[in-house]
Amino acid sequence: MAHYLCQASYTSGSWAAQIKKPENRIEQVGKMFASKGVKFVSGYYSFGEFDLCLIVEGPDNVSTASALIAAAAGGAISKIQTTALLTSEEGLEAIKGAGSVEYRVPGA
């Protein structure tokens, strides 16, 4: 399973609706994502550029993107950014694999 860092910002209308009727949106959206085989590993409210910071696990890029696009299409989110994550083992494998790539700088 692949892991992703998803950061999102709510619209002002979404914040207003949540103030009027508070509920755990991370939990609610997690139920929706499950239909695509995507699950929340952890979720946090944050402040700064993004209002939410989520770690999700999905079977593949397409399934995960489908779930995120559906959430973004709902209109409650004004901005979303997703970063694919590598485990430390995957990162080490990538670093080792880089040694077999014959790269040359432009113009060399």
N, C-alpha and C positions, 0 to 999 in steps of 0.2 A: 504494500500500500504506500502511496506517495503522501507526503506531508506538505502543507501549504500554510503560509502566514497570510491571513486576510485582514486588511485594515479597511475600515469603512467609516464614513461620516453620515450622520442623519441629517435630513432636511429640518428646517425650523418647524414645519408642519408635523413632522413625525415626533419631534420632541414634545410639541404641544399636545398631541394625541396621547403620548405616553404619560405626560403629567396628569391629564384628565383621567386616564384609566391605566394605572401602572400594571405592568406584567413583565415577566421574564422573557423578553424577546429572543434572547440567545437560546433559551430552551425551546421556544415555539418554532423558531427557524430551524433548529436542529432536527426537529421531527420532520419538517418538510424535506430537509437535505437527505434524510435517511432513505427516502424513496429512490435516490440515485446512488445509494451505497456510500454516501459521504457522512462522516460523523465528526462531531466536535470533540477534539482532544481537550481543549481548554478555551475559555472565552473570558474576556475582560472588557469592562468599560474603561476608557482612557480619556485623557484630556490632552489637548494640543491639536495637531493637524487632523487627527482621526479620533472618532468617538468610540470605536470598537476595535479590539485587537483579538483575533481568533486564530487558533491553531486547528486546522481541520485535516482529516485523513480521508483520502479518496482512492478509489480503485485505479483511476487514470486521469489524465488531464481533461479529457472530453467530459467525463461524468462530473468532475469537480467544477469545471467551467459552466456546465449546464445548470448546476445548482446555484452557483453564484450569479449567473445571468438572470435566472428566475427571481432571485432575491432583489437584484438591482432594478429589474423591470417593474417591481411593485410600487416604486415611487417614493419609498421611505428613505432611500439612501441617495445622497447627492454625489458621493465619490466612493470608489472602491479601488483598492490596490491589492494585488495578489502576488506573492513571492513563493516560488517553489523552494522547498527546503530539502537538504540532504542530511541524513544522519551522519554522525562522525565516521562511521564505517564507510558509508557511501562517499563522503568527502575524501577520505584517505584513498579509496579505490580510484577516485577521479584524479587525485594528485599523482598517484603511481602511474596511472594510464597516461598522464600528460608527458611522462618521460619517453614514451614511444612515439610521440607526435613530432615529426620533423618540421619545425617551424623556422622560417627565416623572416627577418625584418624586411619591410618594403624597401625596394631599391638595392637589396644586397645581391 
